Amino acid sequence: MSSTQLRIAVLVPCYNEEAAVATVVADFRKALPAAEIYVYDNSSRDRTAAVAREAGAIVRSERRQGKGHVVRRMFADVEADVYVLVDGDATYDAPSAPIMIDKLLDEHLDMVVGLRVDQVQAAYRLGHRTGNRMLTGFLSDTFGHAFKDILSGYRVFSRRFVKSFPVLSDGFEIETELAVYALELSLPVAEVETPYYARPEGSFSKLNTWRDGFRILGTMLKLYRSERPLRFFTVIGILLALASIIFAIPIVITFIETGLVPRLPTAVLSMGLMIMALLSVSSGLVLDTVTRGRREMKMLAYLSQPASKRDAG
């Protein structure tokens, strides 16, 4: 079944994007004439909602502040066969959407990520570029090499992905969560290079390089702890065991030479650290079993969603 016969929804989360949202709606209306365009206003203080409505979009709202909350609401409310998620800042290339959708359909994928290619130097600040590379590298080393731009806000999804994805993040770390979900279930994904432009005049980024970078890194560590608990707690156990051994070495040497244990508090500390190390590894073993069960439940939730018409046709 061709993309023109499918229900396509363009999802645009917005916060104070009065200067850009009309351009986004118009560009995607031109690129995807048959698609329904939804703009979700995240309690903007300007005329974002009014401008989007005037441009012809279906406007809804999410009061809880944060992109993760908006994506959760969009994924739950909107019914479609193919979903296009794009930021409302007019930095992403609308004509790339049909290419990404065709790739999703032709290759039977669940997510296609828009790999950003800068068109002007001002499009991508140096701090954001460096942070993206560091976080992408961390994710690749931890969960497997699948993405070059995990923080891209331009993505195309299958219905199965959207309706089975448990959104847990509140803010901009949602992109990291989307990538981890696809990797942990080994879902078929791909990236497509797409032009990335500077924001239009009057539009300002809501990202803070350091604050949001640390939040995303914190999210990745939490996901690593929950998805790779055996590795996570084994590393902690090894560090605790090494500390225990370092404290114990002089005590053992003194005991061998004199038959006495003069530093009893240090000996107790060393023993306590070793017990904590064993408990940490034991916790990792237990949580690893729990994680496998959770992963199976996520896969069952994914499989419980009917295959899209592209597969049934």
PAKOL-409567 format. One record per residue (C-alpha): residue in three letters; x, y, z negated. Coordinates in nm, 3 decimals. Each point is the difference from the previous one (the first is absolute). Layout:
<badrens>
badren residuo->ALA&px->X&py->Y&pz->Z;
...
</badrens>
This chain:
<badrens>
badren residuo->MET&px->0.000&py->0.000&pz->0.000;
badren residuo->SER&px->0.141&py->0.340&pz->0.099;
badren residuo->SER&px->0.054&py->0.284&pz->-0.243;
badren residuo->THR&px->-0.284&py->0.199&pz->0.160;
badren residuo->GLN&px->-0.249&py->-0.265&pz->-0.119;
badren residuo->LEU&px->0.122&py->0.010&pz->-0.359;
badren residuo->ARG&px->-0.107&py->0.233&pz->-0.277;
badren residuo->ILE&px->0.297&py->0.225&pz->-0.067;
badren residuo->ALA&px->0.017&py->0.225&pz->-0.304;
badren residuo->VAL&px->0.256&py->0.277&pz->-0.041;
badren residuo->LEU&px->0.055&py->0.067&pz->-0.370;
badren residuo->VAL&px->0.147&py->0.339&pz->-0.094;
badren residuo->PRO&px->0.074&py->0.067&pz->-0.368;
badren residuo->CYS&px->0.028&py->0.376&pz->-0.059;
badren residuo->TYR&px->0.096&py->0.238&pz->-0.276;
badren residuo->ASN&px->0.020&py->0.372&pz->0.085;
badren residuo->GLU&px->0.043&py->-0.057&pz->0.376;
badren residuo->GLU&px->-0.220&py->0.283&pz->0.127;
badren residuo->ALA&px->0.271&py->0.109&pz->0.244;
badren residuo->ALA&px->0.050&py->-0.344&pz->0.159;
badren residuo->VAL&px->-0.306&py->-0.220&pz->-0.037;
badren residuo->ALA&px->-0.192&py->0.140&pz->0.300;
badren residuo->THR&px->0.297&py->-0.076&pz->0.225;
badren residuo->VAL&px->0.019&py->-0.355&pz->-0.136;
badren residuo->VAL&px->-0.371&py->-0.061&pz->0.063;
badren residuo->ALA&px->0.014&py->0.147&pz->0.351;
badren residuo->ASP&px->0.315&py->-0.193&pz->0.098;
badren residuo->PHE&px->-0.135&py->-0.335&pz->-0.118;
badren residuo->ARG&px->-0.339&py->0.067&pz->0.157;
badren residuo->LYS&px->0.182&py->0.046&pz->0.329;
badren residuo->ALA&px->0.226&py->-0.303&pz->-0.045;
badren residuo->LEU&px->-0.277&py->-0.231&pz->-0.127;
badren residuo->PRO&px->-0.333&py->0.129&pz->0.138;
badren residuo->ALA&px->-0.201&py->-0.295&pz->-0.132;
badren residuo->ALA&px->0.143&py->0.010&pz->-0.352;
badren residuo->GLU&px->-0.172&py->0.136&pz->-0.308;
badren residuo->ILE&px->0.219&py->0.251&pz->-0.182;
badren residuo->TYR&px->-0.033&py->0.016&pz->-0.378;
badren residuo->VAL&px->0.159&py->0.281&pz->-0.198;
badren residuo->TYR&px->0.014&py->-0.064&pz->-0.375;
badren residuo->ASP&px->0.051&py->0.323&pz->-0.191;
badren residuo->ASN&px->0.194&py->-0.048&pz->-0.325;
badren residuo->SER&px->-0.142&py->0.299&pz->-0.195;
badren residuo->SER&px->0.165&py->0.258&pz->0.222;
badren residuo->ARG&px->0.006&py->0.360&pz->-0.117;
badren residuo->ASP&px->-0.030&py->0.140&pz->0.353;
badren residuo->ARG&px->-0.246&py->-0.054&pz->0.288;
badren residuo->THR&px->0.133&py->-0.341&pz->0.105;
badren residuo->ALA&px->-0.339&py->-0.172&pz->-0.021;
badren residuo->ALA&px->-0.186&py->0.278&pz->0.184;
badren residuo->VAL&px->0.259&py->0.023&pz->0.277;
badren residuo->ALA&px->0.000&py->-0.378&pz->0.049;
badren residuo->ARG&px->-0.379&py->-0.007&pz->0.017;
badren residuo->GLU&px->-0.003&py->0.283&pz->0.254;
badren residuo->ALA&px->0.254&py->-0.196&pz->0.208;
badren residuo->GLY&px->-0.242&py->-0.294&pz->0.019;
badren residuo->ALA&px->0.138&py->-0.238&pz->-0.263;
badren residuo->ILE&px->-0.204&py->-0.201&pz->-0.248;
badren residuo->VAL&px->0.098&py->0.165&pz->-0.329;
badren residuo->ARG&px->-0.006&py->-0.177&pz->-0.335;
badren residuo->SER&px->0.171&py->0.075&pz->-0.330;
badren residuo->GLU&px->0.205&py->-0.166&pz->-0.273;
badren residuo->ARG&px->0.030&py->0.201&pz->-0.321;
badren residuo->ARG&px->0.280&py->-0.198&pz->-0.165;
badren residuo->GLN&px->0.324&py->0.167&pz->0.101;
badren residuo->GLY&px->0.253&py->-0.213&pz->0.188;
badren residuo->LYS&px->0.035&py->-0.161&pz->0.342;
badren residuo->GLY&px->-0.031&py->-0.349&pz->-0.148;
badren residuo->HIS&px->-0.346&py->0.083&pz->-0.136;
badren residuo->VAL&px->-0.105&py->0.135&pz->0.340;
badren residuo->VAL&px->0.123&py->-0.306&pz->0.189;
badren residuo->ARG&px->-0.178&py->-0.228&pz->-0.248;
badren residuo->ARG&px->-0.328&py->0.181&pz->0.064;
badren residuo->MET&px->0.047&py->0.006&pz->0.378;
badren residuo->PHE&px->0.081&py->-0.370&pz->0.023;
badren residuo->ALA&px->-0.303&py->-0.087&pz->-0.214;
badren residuo->ASP&px->-0.253&py->0.228&pz->0.172;
badren residuo->VAL&px->0.078&py->-0.010&pz->0.371;
badren residuo->GLU&px->-0.104&py->-0.294&pz->0.218;
badren residuo->ALA&px->0.193&py->-0.060&pz->0.323;
badren residuo->ASP&px->0.197&py->-0.258&pz->0.197;
badren residuo->VAL&px->0.317&py->0.209&pz->0.028;
badren residuo->TYR&px->0.114&py->0.273&pz->-0.238;
badren residuo->VAL&px->0.239&py->0.285&pz->0.078;
badren residuo->LEU&px->0.142&py->0.170&pz->-0.310;
badren residuo->VAL&px->0.168&py->0.335&pz->0.061;
badren residuo->ASP&px->0.089&py->0.303&pz->-0.213;
badren residuo->GLY&px->-0.192&py->0.320&pz->0.060;
badren residuo->ASP&px->0.304&py->0.221&pz->0.051;
badren residuo->ALA&px->0.019&py->-0.020&pz->0.384;
badren residuo->THR&px->0.353&py->-0.144&pz->-0.007;
badren residuo->TYR&px->-0.091&py->-0.333&pz->0.160;
badren residuo->ASP&px->-0.053&py->-0.065&pz->0.370;
badren residuo->ALA&px->-0.364&py->-0.082&pz->0.082;
badren residuo->PRO&px->0.075&py->-0.136&pz->0.354;
badren residuo->SER&px->0.205&py->-0.277&pz->-0.167;
badren residuo->ALA&px->-0.315&py->-0.140&pz->-0.165;
badren residuo->PRO&px->-0.127&py->-0.195&pz->0.305;
badren residuo->ILE&px->0.348&py->-0.152&pz->0.043;
badren residuo->MET&px->0.008&py->-0.108&pz->-0.364;
badren residuo->ILE&px->-0.353&py->-0.141&pz->0.022;
badren residuo->ASP&px->0.082&py->-0.195&pz->0.317;
badren residuo->LYS&px->0.305&py->-0.149&pz->-0.170;
badren residuo->LEU&px->-0.211&py->-0.098&pz->-0.302;
badren residuo->LEU&px->-0.255&py->-0.173&pz->0.224;
badren residuo->ASP&px->0.231&py->-0.155&pz->0.259;
badren residuo->GLU&px->0.240&py->-0.147&pz->-0.255;
badren residuo->HIS&px->-0.266&py->-0.091&pz->-0.258;
badren residuo->LEU&px->0.160&py->0.212&pz->-0.271;
badren residuo->ASP&px->-0.138&py->0.127&pz->-0.330;
badren residuo->MET&px->0.195&py->0.325&pz->-0.024;
badren residuo->VAL&px->0.190&py->0.222&pz->0.243;
badren residuo->VAL&px->0.210&py->0.279&pz->-0.152;
badren residuo->GLY&px->0.085&py->0.320&pz->0.184;
badren residuo->LEU&px->0.380&py->0.022&pz->-0.010;
badren residuo->ARG&px->0.065&py->0.373&pz->-0.011;
badren residuo->VAL&px->0.231&py->0.156&pz->0.258;
badren residuo->ASP&px->0.076&py->0.365&pz->-0.077;
badren residuo->GLN&px->-0.085&py->0.247&pz->0.275;
badren residuo->VAL&px->0.143&py->0.302&pz->-0.184;
badren residuo->GLN&px->0.250&py->0.028&pz->-0.285;
badren residuo->ALA&px->-0.258&py->0.159&pz->-0.230;
badren residuo->ALA&px->-0.236&py->-0.298&pz->0.027;
badren residuo->TYR&px->0.184&py->-0.212&pz->-0.254;
badren residuo->ARG&px->0.185&py->0.157&pz->-0.293;
badren residuo->LEU&px->0.345&py->-0.144&pz->-0.076;
badren residuo->GLY&px->-0.096&py->-0.102&pz->-0.354;
badren residuo->HIS&px->-0.306&py->-0.187&pz->0.124;
badren residuo->ARG&px->0.202&py->-0.169&pz->0.276;
badren residuo->THR&px->0.268&py->-0.118&pz->-0.245;
badren residuo->GLY&px->-0.258&py->-0.115&pz->-0.254;
badren residuo->ASN&px->-0.192&py->-0.190&pz->0.266;
badren residuo->ARG&px->0.315&py->-0.182&pz->0.112;
badren residuo->MET&px->0.093&py->-0.093&pz->-0.356;
badren residuo->LEU&px->-0.347&py->-0.125&pz->-0.086;
badren residuo->THR&px->-0.034&py->-0.184&pz->0.331;
badren residuo->GLY&px->0.333&py->-0.171&pz->-0.060;
badren residuo->PHE&px->-0.101&py->-0.099&pz->-0.352;
badren residuo->LEU&px->-0.329&py->-0.143&pz->0.125;
badren residuo->SER&px->0.169&py->-0.189&pz->0.282;
badren residuo->ASP&px->0.257&py->-0.157&pz->-0.233;
badren residuo->THR&px->-0.269&py->-0.094&pz->-0.251;
badren residuo->PHE&px->-0.288&py->-0.121&pz->0.213;
badren residuo->GLY&px->0.154&py->-0.066&pz->0.340;
badren residuo->HIS&px->0.090&py->0.203&pz->0.308;
badren residuo->ALA&px->-0.317&py->0.109&pz->0.174;
badren residuo->PHE&px->-0.021&py->0.381&pz->-0.002;
badren residuo->LYS&px->0.223&py->0.291&pz->0.088;
badren residuo->ASP&px->-0.238&py->0.271&pz->-0.124;
badren residuo->ILE&px->-0.204&py->-0.120&pz->-0.297;
badren residuo->LEU&px->-0.118&py->0.350&pz->-0.093;
badren residuo->SER&px->-0.167&py->0.078&pz->0.332;
badren residuo->GLY&px->-0.355&py->0.130&pz->-0.045;
badren residuo->TYR&px->-0.105&py->-0.118&pz->0.347;
badren residuo->ARG&px->-0.128&py->-0.359&pz->0.011;
badren residuo->VAL&px->-0.249&py->-0.223&pz->0.179;
badren residuo->PHE&px->-0.166&py->-0.290&pz->-0.184;
badren residuo->SER&px->-0.218&py->-0.299&pz->0.069;
badren residuo->ARG&px->-0.327&py->-0.033&pz->-0.190;
badren residuo->ARG&px->0.139&py->-0.303&pz->-0.186;
badren residuo->PHE&px->0.287&py->0.205&pz->-0.138;
badren residuo->VAL&px->-0.214&py->0.294&pz->-0.108;
badren residuo->LYS&px->-0.275&py->-0.199&pz->-0.170;
badren residuo->SER&px->0.236&py->-0.231&pz->-0.188;
badren residuo->PHE&px->0.259&py->0.257&pz->-0.108;
badren residuo->PRO&px->-0.019&py->0.075&pz->-0.376;
badren residuo->VAL&px->0.095&py->0.367&pz->-0.027;
badren residuo->LEU&px->0.172&py->0.057&pz->-0.335;
badren residuo->SER&px->0.202&py->0.316&pz->0.062;
badren residuo->ASP&px->-0.126&py->0.349&pz->-0.077;
badren residuo->GLY&px->0.223&py->0.224&pz->0.211;
badren residuo->PHE&px->0.245&py->0.004&pz->0.290;
badren residuo->GLU&px->0.148&py->-0.335&pz->-0.106;
badren residuo->ILE&px->-0.296&py->-0.160&pz->0.180;
badren residuo->GLU&px->0.218&py->-0.042&pz->0.314;
badren residuo->THR&px->0.246&py->-0.212&pz->-0.199;
badren residuo->GLU&px->-0.284&py->-0.213&pz->-0.134;
badren residuo->LEU&px->-0.135&py->-0.057&pz->0.352;
badren residuo->ALA&px->0.341&py->-0.122&pz->0.117;
badren residuo->VAL&px->0.052&py->-0.231&pz->-0.300;
badren residuo->TYR&px->-0.346&py->-0.153&pz->0.042;
badren residuo->ALA&px->0.074&py->-0.086&pz->0.362;
badren residuo->LEU&px->0.342&py->-0.144&pz->-0.085;
badren residuo->GLU&px->-0.106&py->-0.210&pz->-0.299;
badren residuo->LEU&px->-0.275&py->-0.172&pz->0.203;
badren residuo->SER&px->0.221&py->-0.024&pz->0.313;
badren residuo->LEU&px->-0.265&py->0.177&pz->0.207;
badren residuo->PRO&px->0.077&py->0.076&pz->0.366;
badren residuo->VAL&px->0.113&py->0.362&pz->0.026;
badren residuo->ALA&px->0.196&py->0.223&pz->0.237;
badren residuo->GLU&px->0.126&py->0.355&pz->0.049;
badren residuo->VAL&px->-0.048&py->0.229&pz->0.297;
badren residuo->GLU&px->0.210&py->0.311&pz->0.057;
badren residuo->THR&px->-0.213&py->0.312&pz->-0.006;
badren residuo->PRO&px->0.092&py->0.370&pz->0.022;
badren residuo->TYR&px->0.006&py->0.188&pz->-0.329;
badren residuo->TYR&px->-0.056&py->0.376&pz->0.003;
badren residuo->ALA&px->0.042&py->0.289&pz->-0.241;
badren residuo->ARG&px->-0.304&py->0.121&pz->-0.190;
badren residuo->PRO&px->-0.195&py->0.284&pz->0.164;
badren residuo->GLU&px->0.039&py->0.349&pz->-0.139;
badren residuo->GLY&px->-0.196&py->0.045&pz->-0.321;
badren residuo->SER&px->0.017&py->-0.368&pz->-0.097;
badren residuo->PHE&px->0.221&py->-0.106&pz->-0.291;
badren residuo->SER&px->0.124&py->-0.340&pz->-0.115;
badren residuo->LYS&px->-0.141&py->-0.137&pz->-0.327;
badren residuo->LEU&px->0.303&py->-0.228&pz->-0.047;
badren residuo->ASN&px->0.266&py->0.078&pz->-0.257;
badren residuo->THR&px->0.324&py->-0.168&pz->0.104;
badren residuo->TRP&px->0.118&py->-0.096&pz->-0.348;
badren residuo->ARG&px->-0.329&py->-0.049&pz->-0.182;
badren residuo->ASP&px->-0.166&py->-0.211&pz->0.266;
badren residuo->GLY&px->0.325&py->-0.179&pz->0.079;
badren residuo->PHE&px->0.033&py->-0.115&pz->-0.361;
badren residuo->ARG&px->-0.369&py->-0.095&pz->-0.007;
badren residuo->ILE&px->0.043&py->-0.213&pz->0.312;
badren residuo->LEU&px->0.317&py->-0.158&pz->-0.140;
badren residuo->GLY&px->-0.184&py->-0.070&pz->-0.325;
badren residuo->THR&px->-0.281&py->-0.164&pz->0.196;
badren residuo->MET&px->0.249&py->-0.219&pz->0.184;
badren residuo->LEU&px->0.160&py->-0.111&pz->-0.328;
badren residuo->LYS&px->-0.344&py->-0.082&pz->-0.141;
badren residuo->LEU&px->-0.087&py->-0.194&pz->0.314;
badren residuo->TYR&px->0.335&py->-0.180&pz->-0.017;
badren residuo->ARG&px->-0.071&py->-0.094&pz->-0.360;
badren residuo->SER&px->-0.347&py->-0.128&pz->0.085;
badren residuo->GLU&px->0.087&py->-0.171&pz->0.329;
badren residuo->ARG&px->0.350&py->-0.130&pz->-0.081;
badren residuo->PRO&px->-0.022&py->-0.053&pz->-0.379;
badren residuo->LEU&px->0.250&py->-0.287&pz->-0.017;
badren residuo->ARG&px->0.274&py->0.207&pz->0.164;
badren residuo->PHE&px->-0.092&py->0.313&pz->-0.198;
badren residuo->PHE&px->0.003&py->-0.162&pz->-0.344;
badren residuo->THR&px->0.297&py->-0.224&pz->0.083;
badren residuo->VAL&px->0.209&py->0.309&pz->0.074;
badren residuo->ILE&px->-0.108&py->0.149&pz->-0.334;
badren residuo->GLY&px->0.079&py->-0.330&pz->-0.170;
badren residuo->ILE&px->0.348&py->-0.010&pz->0.153;
badren residuo->LEU&px->0.074&py->0.356&pz->-0.115;
badren residuo->LEU&px->-0.118&py->-0.080&pz->-0.352;
badren residuo->ALA&px->0.205&py->-0.322&pz->-0.005;
badren residuo->LEU&px->0.312&py->0.186&pz->0.115;
badren residuo->ALA&px->-0.050&py->0.260&pz->-0.274;
badren residuo->SER&px->-0.042&py->-0.281&pz->-0.254;
badren residuo->ILE&px->0.323&py->-0.167&pz->0.115;
badren residuo->ILE&px->0.193&py->0.329&pz->-0.014;
badren residuo->PHE&px->-0.108&py->0.055&pz->-0.362;
badren residuo->ALA&px->0.067&py->-0.365&pz->-0.087;
badren residuo->ILE&px->0.357&py->-0.032&pz->0.139;
badren residuo->PRO&px->0.184&py->0.188&pz->-0.282;
badren residuo->ILE&px->-0.214&py->-0.175&pz->-0.261;
badren residuo->VAL&px->0.087&py->-0.344&pz->0.139;
badren residuo->ILE&px->0.369&py->0.090&pz->0.021;
badren residuo->THR&px->-0.001&py->0.118&pz->-0.363;
badren residuo->PHE&px->-0.183&py->-0.314&pz->-0.110;
badren residuo->ILE&px->0.252&py->-0.226&pz->0.177;
badren residuo->GLU&px->0.293&py->0.186&pz->-0.158;
badren residuo->THR&px->-0.134&py->0.043&pz->-0.354;
badren residuo->GLY&px->-0.306&py->-0.220&pz->-0.033;
badren residuo->LEU&px->-0.201&py->0.307&pz->-0.105;
badren residuo->VAL&px->-0.277&py->0.207&pz->0.157;
badren residuo->PRO&px->0.069&py->0.349&pz->-0.141;
badren residuo->ARG&px->-0.236&py->0.189&pz->0.236;
badren residuo->LEU&px->-0.330&py->-0.168&pz->-0.074;
badren residuo->PRO&px->-0.223&py->0.278&pz->0.144;
badren residuo->THR&px->0.186&py->-0.024&pz->0.332;
badren residuo->ALA&px->-0.042&py->-0.377&pz->-0.002;
badren residuo->VAL&px->-0.373&py->0.039&pz->-0.063;
badren residuo->LEU&px->-0.022&py->0.255&pz->0.281;
badren residuo->SER&px->0.182&py->-0.234&pz->0.238;
badren residuo->MET&px->-0.231&py->-0.287&pz->-0.089;
badren residuo->GLY&px->-0.307&py->0.225&pz->0.042;
badren residuo->LEU&px->0.113&py->0.112&pz->0.344;
badren residuo->MET&px->0.051&py->-0.361&pz->0.111;
badren residuo->ILE&px->-0.348&py->-0.094&pz->-0.124;
badren residuo->MET&px->-0.145&py->0.295&pz->0.192;
badren residuo->ALA&px->0.189&py->-0.114&pz->0.311;
badren residuo->LEU&px->-0.154&py->-0.346&pz->-0.025;
badren residuo->LEU&px->-0.345&py->0.149&pz->-0.058;
badren residuo->SER&px->0.042&py->0.226&pz->0.303;
badren residuo->VAL&px->0.085&py->-0.290&pz->0.231;
badren residuo->SER&px->-0.284&py->-0.205&pz->-0.147;
badren residuo->SER&px->-0.242&py->0.289&pz->0.062;
badren residuo->GLY&px->0.120&py->0.017&pz->0.359;
badren residuo->LEU&px->-0.072&py->-0.370&pz->0.050;
badren residuo->VAL&px->-0.352&py->0.033&pz->-0.140;
badren residuo->LEU&px->-0.080&py->0.319&pz->0.192;
badren residuo->ASP&px->0.136&py->-0.152&pz->0.322;
badren residuo->THR&px->-0.267&py->-0.269&pz->-0.024;
badren residuo->VAL&px->-0.265&py->0.265&pz->-0.067;
badren residuo->THR&px->0.120&py->0.205&pz->0.296;
badren residuo->ARG&px->-0.028&py->-0.297&pz->0.234;
badren residuo->GLY&px->-0.360&py->-0.041&pz->-0.112;
badren residuo->ARG&px->-0.071&py->0.370&pz->0.058;
badren residuo->ARG&px->0.155&py->-0.020&pz->0.344;
badren residuo->GLU&px->-0.220&py->-0.296&pz->0.085;
badren residuo->MET&px->-0.306&py->0.196&pz->-0.114;
badren residuo->LYS&px->0.100&py->0.295&pz->0.221;
badren residuo->MET&px->0.043&py->-0.231&pz->0.297;
badren residuo->LEU&px->-0.340&py->-0.156&pz->-0.067;
badren residuo->ALA&px->-0.154&py->0.348&pz->-0.016;
badren residuo->TYR&px->0.169&py->0.082&pz->0.331;
badren residuo->LEU&px->-0.122&py->-0.323&pz->0.164;
badren residuo->SER&px->-0.351&py->0.048&pz->-0.136;
badren residuo->GLN&px->-0.041&py->0.301&pz->0.227;
badren residuo->PRO&px->-0.136&py->-0.097&pz->0.344;
badren residuo->ALA&px->0.243&py->0.017&pz->0.287;
badren residuo->SER&px->-0.040&py->0.307&pz->0.215;
badren residuo->LYS&px->-0.182&py->-0.022&pz->0.332;
badren residuo->ARG&px->0.332&py->0.006&pz->0.184;
badren residuo->ASP&px->0.069&py->-0.352&pz->-0.136;
badren residuo->ALA&px->-0.355&py->-0.128&pz->0.030;
badren residuo->GLY&px->-0.037&py->0.116&pz->0.356;
</badrens>
